[in-house]
């Protein structure tokens, strides 16, 4: 009999941001494979018989190779075990979920995904920033501050438009590049930018700045990962900038 | 002594998608004001002394007016009570949180936000759709299918670009408009579209279609709210379309 793969979103790392469903699935797991940022609080719910293994990656280290991990998951499932794969945040966001799902598809095993609190929303809660707001912010975008290839990056200038709040994951090292790209694209210098370190956890820190000071304040405050950057471009700010530019154009005419 | 306002994200409505933190805050609340889509499972955690009140709005009915609700929250907090405001999904997304926070700011009362599982991510989990994917989908956008003014709408064509997965909240009635706007903007006819009704809950239903059939299949399957629409535009699809257009241009030259 084949087993089951359960990808579990554990939230940003605070034990009490686990959902009840996550807790119940952890209790039933034969094998628990956990990532670096999920914390340790889930351990109290694990069965004493469970096989528990750390499979996380730290930035810079090679960590457990994804291919080897996929093979390990498949072997456990093929042997009839229920595998709980604990991921930080939500499994469908920046979680390499597709690759782990593919690894067991050929086994025709049961797959379950347990959604979790994604780090960007924990950051918004901790800093009391609403990521949508009537007549001001209509869309919320989750994107990454880094990419697989060093010379490629998401098109940040197209992402941060009037009416958008954007959350950047893993963006600390790229703060200067995010700043210069957005300013070159005309995002106002005073667009609010907020860093939240260790969102959802007791050691949370909130650093509030603006786009023109983003790189400076990131460095001066020694912001370090895991941290989420929230950049907001409300409609009222876009209108104020248009009005200023119209006045400037009239003055110089 | 002033009380406290706690905005609590209860997830998409399934009782077991409450976080442990949400459960603990509900247990301590003197007053519980709850929305329509939070379900009923949280009741088992409420204190028997708590004042409990439904303050939800159904589409079309006037519901509890926001201004009256804000005043009610402020009165309870001013009287020293701990108010748990239960919201579906995450409180910072389409939750009118800013207005309720403003209502108690003048009281200098404590405010806490408890993040929750947002419905779009529960929909992604239920349908086993990864909303980001290495080299295919770099950004995930949450937006709304309707707006405060009937004649205004978010600029969907600018949102759904190569590398983006977009989640539309409250989009059932606008499916035809979403389809025609995106197709007119050049989003490929075969871009995958997925409806998830009652995400995270036992009665979940998944309807999979493509952009060119979106309006038809929404109607034919009688998709109804609450439902999330996921539209994906992976890079590989954009490349395939470019290649086809180049061949077509060469053929007609």
Interface residues (C-beta under 8 A of the other chain):
Chain A: X9 X11 X14 X15 X16 X17 X18 X19 X20 X21 X23 X24 X90 X91 X92 X93 X94 X95 X96 X97 X98 X99 X101 X111 X113 X114 X115 X116 X117 X118 X121 X122 X124 X125 X126 X128 X129 X130 X131 X132 X133 X134 X135 X138 X139 X140 X141 X142 X143 X144 X147 X148 X154 X155 X158 X159 X161 X163 X200
Chain B: X9 X11 X14 X15 X16 X17 X18 X19 X20 X21 X23 X24 X90 X91 X92 X93 X94 X95 X96 X97 X98 X99 X101 X111 X113 X114 X115 X116 X117 X118 X121 X122 X124 X125 X126 X128 X129 X130 X131 X132 X133 X134 X135 X138 X139 X140 X141 X142 X143 X144 X147 X148 X154 X155 X158 X159 X161 X163 X200
